[in-house]
Amino acid sequence: MFLIEKEYKYVKNNIPKKSYKNLPILNKGMMKDYPRIYHIAVELVSHTDGNIDEDVIEKFIKAYEKNTVLTSKELWMIPVMIRIALIQNISSIVKNIIFIQEEKKKADILAEEIINSLEKSNKEDFDSFDNKSQEFNCFFGERLFKILKDNGVENDKVYKWINEKLEIKEISYEKLILQEHKKKLLCKYLLEIV
């Protein structure tokens, strides 16, 4: 995250403010009051998942200019705006990875509590965990299932409780595993591009 902030500060502090003046501004939409070229850069990064090279930029700009011609100042600012858009895209990916890691850590803690509780009591009593307020999502649920299975937990009450928590989010165990694998592949793909 530090490197992303460093790059952002570099762009912010080393591009003359006068370069931003007189750039055409969007008058409507989600990016109202932002420079048009910044919007184009964000769209370019979004549509290519950050996989950008000279040919991609050229094709994207030519396609855009079929409707609206860009000014010379906008063309000059393309590299800067793409850099900003890429930094923001990477930042978003990193935040998502951090969130996933935090959810998995929470699942590790809960799994350990469940395993310790079951080992100590040696009975099917699982009522103490029913009041846990942890929000279940695919990252948390998948990790919790994995840790419990890897540790040989075969308690029907435990898995029933987890499935009830998942059903609140309209997720089944099968969907959970499928979603987790898709998201891992997407994150891996995006990081390879970056």
Residue frames relative to the residue before (quaternion, step in Angstrom):
aa qw qx qy qz dx dy dz
M 1.0000 0.0000 0.0000 0.0000 0.00 0.00 0.00
F 0.5974 0.5880 -0.3504 0.4177 3.56 1.11 -0.75
L 0.6722 0.5031 -0.2997 0.4530 3.59 0.89 -0.91
I 0.6202 0.5340 -0.3368 0.4655 3.56 1.07 -0.72
E 0.6644 0.4933 -0.2980 0.4759 3.58 0.91 -0.92
K 0.6271 0.5440 -0.3261 0.4522 3.57 1.03 -0.83
E 0.6620 0.4971 -0.2990 0.4745 3.59 0.93 -0.91
Y 0.6480 0.5232 -0.3160 0.4544 3.55 0.93 -0.89
K 0.6664 0.4949 -0.2987 0.4710 3.58 0.92 -0.91
Y 0.6110 0.5502 -0.3488 0.4497 3.57 1.04 -0.75
V 0.6720 0.4846 -0.2960 0.4752 3.57 0.85 -0.98
K 0.6754 0.5180 -0.2928 0.4356 3.55 0.86 -0.99
N 0.7690 0.3983 -0.1973 0.4593 3.58 0.88 -0.96
N 0.7551 0.4167 -0.2159 0.4578 3.60 1.09 -0.51
I 0.6014 0.4926 -0.3809 0.5006 3.58 1.21 0.08
P 0.4563 -0.7043 0.4614 0.2879 3.60 -0.61 1.07
K 0.5260 -0.6567 0.4473 0.3034 3.55 -0.94 0.94
K 0.6063 0.5648 -0.3637 0.4256 3.58 1.08 -0.60
S 0.5505 0.6091 -0.3944 0.4129 3.60 1.23 -0.40
Y 0.6835 0.4924 -0.2793 0.4609 3.56 1.11 -0.66
K 0.5723 0.6015 -0.3817 0.4061 3.56 1.19 -0.49
N 0.8373 0.2190 -0.1900 0.4635 3.50 -1.20 0.65
L 0.4233 0.6437 -0.5132 0.3782 3.59 1.14 0.48
P 0.5241 -0.6215 0.4639 0.3518 3.60 -0.95 0.74
I 0.2302 -0.7787 0.5782 0.0797 3.55 -0.93 1.03
L 0.4690 -0.6563 0.5120 0.2954 3.56 -1.13 0.69
N 0.3233 -0.7810 0.5123 0.1517 3.56 -0.94 0.92
K 0.7987 0.1336 -0.0754 0.5818 3.58 1.21 -0.29
G 0.6443 0.5342 -0.3933 0.3806 3.53 -1.33 0.13
M 0.7512 -0.4012 0.2866 0.4389 3.53 -1.36 -0.03
M 0.7526 0.3605 -0.1985 0.5140 3.57 1.10 -0.64
K 0.1564 0.8082 -0.5419 0.1694 3.54 1.15 0.73
D 0.8245 0.2030 -0.2070 0.4859 3.55 -1.04 0.94
Y 0.5662 0.5339 -0.4093 0.4763 3.61 1.24 0.25
P 0.5857 -0.5611 0.4297 0.3967 3.59 -1.16 0.46
R 0.5727 -0.6165 0.4272 0.3308 3.55 -1.01 0.88
I 0.6649 0.5152 -0.3146 0.4400 3.60 0.93 -0.84
Y 0.5940 0.5404 -0.3638 0.4720 3.59 1.15 -0.55
H 0.6324 0.5250 -0.3214 0.4703 3.57 0.97 -0.85
I 0.6406 0.5176 -0.3205 0.4679 3.58 0.97 -0.85
A 0.6563 0.5128 -0.3098 0.4586 3.60 0.95 -0.87
V 0.6423 0.5141 -0.3176 0.4715 3.59 0.98 -0.85
E 0.6559 0.5039 -0.3044 0.4724 3.59 0.94 -0.87
L 0.6318 0.5377 -0.3254 0.4537 3.57 0.99 -0.85
V 0.6742 0.4813 -0.2864 0.4815 3.58 0.87 -0.96
S 0.6589 0.5254 -0.2990 0.4477 3.56 0.95 -0.90
H 0.7268 0.4523 -0.2498 0.4525 3.59 0.83 -0.97
T 0.7407 0.3750 -0.2202 0.5121 3.58 1.18 -0.46
D 0.3843 -0.7281 0.4632 0.3280 3.59 1.32 -0.01
G 0.6981 -0.4887 0.2636 0.4521 3.56 1.10 0.74
N 0.5431 0.6048 -0.4014 0.4221 3.58 1.28 0.02
I 0.1677 0.8276 -0.4988 0.1952 3.53 0.33 1.34
D 0.0651 0.7497 -0.6583 0.0173 3.50 -1.15 0.77
E 0.7632 -0.3942 0.2478 0.4479 3.56 -1.29 0.10
D 0.6613 0.5140 -0.3116 0.4488 3.60 0.93 -0.87
V 0.6410 0.5240 -0.3214 0.4597 3.56 0.97 -0.85
I 0.6521 0.5101 -0.3134 0.4652 3.57 0.92 -0.91
E 0.6686 0.5163 -0.3013 0.4424 3.56 0.86 -0.99
K 0.6691 0.4909 -0.3007 0.4699 3.61 0.90 -0.90
F 0.6492 0.5265 -0.3156 0.4491 3.57 0.96 -0.89
I 0.6772 0.4852 -0.2878 0.4724 3.59 0.89 -0.96
K 0.6436 0.5139 -0.3279 0.4628 3.62 0.93 -0.83
A 0.6438 0.5101 -0.3219 0.4709 3.58 0.97 -0.82
Y 0.6527 0.5063 -0.3158 0.4667 3.59 0.97 -0.83
E 0.7060 0.4864 -0.2673 0.4399 3.56 0.92 -0.91
K 0.4697 0.6340 -0.4671 0.3991 3.58 1.22 0.04
N 0.7308 0.3802 -0.2128 0.5254 3.58 1.19 -0.60
T 0.8077 0.0216 0.0480 0.5872 3.56 0.91 -0.96
V 0.3430 -0.7364 0.5478 0.1999 3.58 -0.82 0.98
L 0.3586 -0.7289 0.5471 0.2019 3.54 -0.96 0.93
T 0.4947 -0.6397 0.4958 0.3166 3.55 -1.17 0.58
S 0.6390 -0.5186 0.3892 0.4138 3.58 -1.24 0.32
K 0.6116 0.5472 -0.3428 0.4572 3.60 1.09 -0.68
E 0.6447 0.5095 -0.3163 0.4740 3.59 1.01 -0.81
L 0.6485 0.5141 -0.3191 0.4619 3.58 0.93 -0.85
W 0.6412 0.5233 -0.3161 0.4639 3.56 1.04 -0.79
M 0.7117 0.4707 -0.2447 0.4605 3.59 1.07 -0.77
I 0.4058 0.7406 -0.4639 0.2677 3.62 1.22 -0.17
P 0.6861 0.4797 -0.3310 0.4355 3.68 0.67 -0.89
V 0.6496 0.5175 -0.3159 0.4586 3.58 0.97 -0.85
M 0.6928 0.4816 -0.2800 0.4580 3.57 0.86 -0.96
I 0.6248 0.5095 -0.3403 0.4840 3.60 1.04 -0.69
R 0.6245 0.5372 -0.3385 0.4548 3.58 0.98 -0.80
I 0.6554 0.5006 -0.3060 0.4756 3.58 0.93 -0.91
A 0.6668 0.5010 -0.3039 0.4604 3.60 0.89 -0.93
L 0.6511 0.5030 -0.3182 0.4709 3.62 0.99 -0.78
I 0.6250 0.5300 -0.3362 0.4641 3.59 0.98 -0.79
Q 0.6674 0.4889 -0.2992 0.4754 3.58 0.93 -0.87
N 0.6355 0.5274 -0.3236 0.4617 3.59 1.02 -0.77
I 0.6566 0.4954 -0.3018 0.4820 3.58 0.93 -0.90
S 0.6274 0.5432 -0.3269 0.4521 3.56 0.99 -0.84
S 0.6507 0.5147 -0.3053 0.4674 3.56 0.98 -0.85
I 0.6434 0.5143 -0.3132 0.4728 3.58 0.99 -0.84
V 0.6613 0.5072 -0.3030 0.4622 3.58 0.91 -0.91
K 0.6398 0.5164 -0.3280 0.4652 3.61 0.95 -0.82
N 0.6399 0.5189 -0.3196 0.4682 3.58 1.02 -0.79
I 0.6496 0.5088 -0.3134 0.4700 3.60 0.95 -0.84
I 0.6434 0.5142 -0.3194 0.4686 3.59 0.97 -0.84
F 0.6325 0.5251 -0.3275 0.4658 3.60 0.97 -0.84
I 0.6503 0.5190 -0.3110 0.4594 3.59 0.91 -0.93
Q 0.6656 0.5030 -0.3037 0.4601 3.58 0.90 -0.92
E 0.6508 0.5134 -0.3175 0.4605 3.60 0.98 -0.82
E 0.6457 0.5119 -0.3195 0.4679 3.59 0.99 -0.81
K 0.6563 0.5047 -0.3088 0.4682 3.58 0.99 -0.79
K 0.6195 0.5258 -0.3438 0.4706 3.60 1.06 -0.69
K 0.6330 0.5218 -0.3246 0.4708 3.58 1.00 -0.83
A 0.6505 0.5092 -0.3109 0.4701 3.58 0.98 -0.83
D 0.6166 0.5452 -0.3397 0.4551 3.59 1.03 -0.77
I 0.6638 0.5082 -0.2999 0.4595 3.57 0.95 -0.93
L 0.6781 0.4792 -0.2952 0.4727 3.58 0.89 -0.93
A 0.6307 0.5321 -0.3363 0.4539 3.59 0.97 -0.81
E 0.6497 0.5122 -0.3163 0.4642 3.56 0.97 -0.84
E 0.6381 0.5216 -0.3203 0.4671 3.59 1.00 -0.83
I 0.6549 0.5090 -0.3067 0.4668 3.58 0.94 -0.89
I 0.6686 0.5012 -0.3007 0.4597 3.58 0.85 -0.98
N 0.6664 0.4955 -0.3029 0.4675 3.61 0.90 -0.92
S 0.6490 0.5231 -0.3160 0.4531 3.58 0.96 -0.86
L 0.6849 0.4798 -0.2877 0.4669 3.57 0.90 -0.90
E 0.6433 0.5190 -0.3233 0.4608 3.59 1.04 -0.71
K 0.6791 0.4983 -0.2889 0.4550 3.58 0.98 -0.85
S 0.7547 0.4090 -0.2244 0.4613 3.56 0.81 -0.97
N 0.1646 -0.8220 0.5226 0.1553 3.58 1.16 -0.62
K 0.6573 0.4472 -0.3516 0.4943 3.57 1.01 0.70
E 0.6578 -0.5462 0.3713 0.3621 3.53 -1.31 0.15
D 0.4113 0.7341 -0.4613 0.2814 3.58 1.27 0.18
F 0.0526 0.8112 -0.5747 0.0941 3.52 -0.67 1.12
D 0.3469 0.7933 -0.4520 0.2146 3.57 1.27 0.12
S 0.6154 0.5886 -0.3605 0.3806 3.61 0.99 -0.71
F 0.6944 0.4730 -0.2824 0.4629 3.60 1.10 -0.55
D 0.4997 0.6788 -0.4151 0.3425 3.55 1.24 -0.26
N 0.6975 0.4724 -0.2677 0.4677 3.58 1.16 -0.54
K 0.4082 0.7120 -0.4785 0.3123 3.60 1.25 0.05
S 0.2947 -0.7949 0.5109 0.1422 3.56 -0.85 0.96
Q 0.3188 0.7689 -0.4996 0.2398 3.59 1.21 0.26
E 0.3675 -0.7061 0.5674 0.2107 3.54 -0.96 0.97
F 0.2811 -0.7673 0.5559 0.1523 3.55 -0.80 1.02
N 0.0619 0.7449 -0.6636 0.0303 3.54 -1.07 0.85
C 0.7312 -0.4470 0.2578 0.4462 3.58 -1.21 0.20
F 0.6547 0.5163 -0.3292 0.4431 3.63 0.96 -0.74
F 0.6645 0.4963 -0.2860 0.4800 3.54 0.95 -0.95
G 0.7031 0.4946 -0.2700 0.4338 3.57 0.77 -1.07
E 0.6547 0.5115 -0.3182 0.4566 3.57 0.92 -0.88
R 0.6709 0.4940 -0.2994 0.4651 3.58 0.92 -0.90
L 0.6344 0.5354 -0.3260 0.4524 3.58 0.98 -0.84
F 0.6459 0.5078 -0.3098 0.4785 3.58 0.93 -0.92
K 0.6709 0.5187 -0.3067 0.4321 3.58 0.82 -0.97
I 0.6788 0.4902 -0.2982 0.4583 3.59 0.82 -0.98
L 0.6678 0.4989 -0.3075 0.4590 3.58 0.91 -0.89
K 0.6614 0.4951 -0.3059 0.4731 3.60 0.94 -0.88
D 0.6612 0.5199 -0.3036 0.4477 3.59 0.94 -0.92
N 0.7230 0.4061 -0.2332 0.5079 3.57 1.18 -0.58
G 0.5574 -0.6761 0.3543 0.3266 3.55 1.25 0.42
V 0.3325 0.7344 -0.5245 0.2739 3.59 1.12 0.52
E 0.0072 0.8037 -0.5914 0.0646 3.56 -0.65 1.17
N 0.3371 0.7483 -0.4913 0.2916 3.54 0.92 0.95
D 0.4109 -0.7459 0.4715 0.2291 3.60 -0.49 1.20
K 0.6236 0.5500 -0.3431 0.4369 3.58 1.04 -0.76
V 0.6259 0.5454 -0.3305 0.4490 3.57 1.02 -0.82
Y 0.7291 0.4331 -0.2515 0.4664 3.56 0.75 -1.05
K 0.5937 0.5430 -0.3616 0.4711 3.57 1.13 -0.55
W 0.6413 0.5270 -0.3082 0.4648 3.58 0.98 -0.90
I 0.6619 0.4972 -0.3036 0.4718 3.59 0.91 -0.94
N 0.6714 0.4987 -0.3060 0.4549 3.59 0.88 -0.89
E 0.6164 0.5320 -0.3438 0.4677 3.60 1.07 -0.69
K 0.6480 0.5091 -0.3089 0.4749 3.58 1.01 -0.85
L 0.6667 0.4983 -0.2978 0.4675 3.58 1.01 -0.79
E 0.6249 0.5564 -0.3374 0.4314 3.58 1.04 -0.79
I 0.5571 0.5887 -0.3883 0.4386 3.59 1.15 -0.56
K 0.7259 0.3825 -0.2119 0.5309 3.58 1.08 -0.76
E 0.4289 -0.7186 0.4315 0.3368 3.57 1.36 0.14
I 0.4783 0.6165 -0.4569 0.4269 3.52 0.97 1.01
S 0.1928 -0.7400 0.6291 0.1395 3.55 -1.03 0.77
Y 0.6833 -0.4693 0.3473 0.4384 3.56 -1.24 0.27
E 0.6566 0.5159 -0.3130 0.4525 3.58 0.95 -0.88
K 0.6537 0.4978 -0.3066 0.4805 3.60 0.97 -0.88
L 0.6112 0.5804 -0.3293 0.4256 3.52 1.05 -0.87
I 0.6846 0.4740 -0.2793 0.4781 3.56 0.82 -1.00
L 0.6548 0.5148 -0.3103 0.4582 3.58 0.93 -0.88
Q 0.6592 0.5022 -0.3050 0.4692 3.61 0.91 -0.90
E 0.6475 0.5307 -0.3172 0.4455 3.56 0.93 -0.91
H 0.6820 0.4831 -0.2951 0.4631 3.58 0.88 -0.91
K 0.6312 0.5251 -0.3322 0.4642 3.60 1.02 -0.75
K 0.6820 0.4863 -0.2909 0.4623 3.57 0.91 -0.91
K 0.6211 0.5292 -0.3460 0.4630 3.59 1.03 -0.70
L 0.6570 0.5052 -0.3070 0.4678 3.56 0.95 -0.88
L 0.6501 0.5134 -0.3169 0.4618 3.58 0.95 -0.84
C 0.6603 0.4971 -0.3116 0.4689 3.60 0.88 -0.90
K 0.6410 0.5205 -0.3182 0.4658 3.57 0.97 -0.88
Y 0.6532 0.5167 -0.3043 0.4624 3.59 0.94 -0.91
L 0.6855 0.4871 -0.2863 0.4591 3.58 0.87 -0.97
L 0.6577 0.4957 -0.3163 0.4708 3.58 0.99 -0.73
E 0.6184 0.5350 -0.3466 0.4596 3.61 1.07 -0.64
I 0.6345 0.5259 -0.3252 0.4637 3.56 1.07 -0.76
V 0.6706 0.4948 -0.2879 0.4717 3.53 0.95 -0.96
